[in-house]
Amino acid sequence: MLMAIRKIQLTPEADTILDSMAEPYGGDTDRALSELLIAHESVESFLDEFEAGNEAELLRQRDASERDFAEGHIVSWDRVKRKNGL
């Protein structure tokens, strides 16, 4: 199999995460990253299909939220926490 080679720079946090993800692959970070990218694409495809299948309901919820906000029915999370002693 022909493999593409790329040089990438990771933040220290991302590097640590990649190392931990590579453990099931015998520490092979190249394989772990490849599998992660493939999984990401599968998740994105699933979400696209889900959104398309639920478009009407998602639009209804968005429109209701925008309407509530415009009418002043929205309460901030900070206010909810204060009211409930959180």
C-alpha positions in Angstrom: 0.0 0.0 0.0 1.4 3.4 -1.0 1.5 5.8 2.0 1.5 9.5 2.0 4.2 11.1 4.2 3.6 14.4 6.0 5.4 16.3 8.6 3.1 17.7 11.2 3.5 19.8 14.3 1.4 19.0 17.3 0.8 21.0 20.5 2.1 19.2 23.6 -1.5 18.4 24.6 -2.3 16.9 21.2 1.0 14.9 21.2 0.1 13.4 24.6 -3.4 12.5 23.3 -2.0 10.9 20.1 0.5 8.8 22.2 -2.4 7.5 24.4 -4.5 6.8 21.3 -1.6 4.8 19.8 -1.4 2.4 22.7 -3.9 -0.1 21.1 -1.8 0.0 17.9 1.4 -1.0 19.6 2.5 2.6 20.0 2.2 3.2 16.2 1.2 6.9 16.1 1.0 6.8 12.3 -1.6 4.1 12.3 -3.5 5.7 15.2 -3.7 9.0 13.4 -4.8 7.3 10.1 -7.5 5.5 12.0 -8.6 8.7 13.7 -9.0 10.5 10.5 -11.0 7.7 8.9 -13.2 7.6 12.0 -13.7 11.3 11.8 -14.9 11.1 8.2 -17.4 8.3 9.2 -18.7 10.5 12.1 -19.1 13.5 9.8 -21.0 11.4 7.2 -23.3 10.0 9.9 -24.0 13.6 11.2 -24.7 14.8 7.7 -27.2 12.0 7.2 -28.8 12.6 10.6 -29.1 16.3 9.9 -30.6 15.7 6.5 -33.1 13.2 7.9 -34.2 15.6 10.7 -33.9 18.9 8.9 -37.5 20.0 9.5 -37.3 19.4 13.3 -33.9 21.1 13.6 -35.1 24.1 11.7 -38.2 24.3 13.9 -36.1 24.2 17.0 -33.7 26.8 15.7 -36.6 29.1 14.7 -38.3 28.7 18.1 -35.0 29.5 19.9 -34.5 32.6 17.8 -38.1 33.7 18.4 -37.8 33.2 22.1 -34.5 35.2 22.2 -36.1 38.0 20.2 -39.1 38.1 22.5 -36.8 38.2 25.6 -37.8 34.8 26.9 -34.2 33.6 27.3 -32.5 33.4 30.7 -28.8 33.3 30.9 -27.0 30.3 32.3 -25.4 32.5 34.9 -28.8 33.7 36.1 -30.1 30.1 36.3 -27.0 29.2 38.4 -27.4 32.2 40.7 -31.2 31.5 41.2 -30.4 27.9 42.1 -27.4 28.6 44.3 -25.0 26.9 41.9 
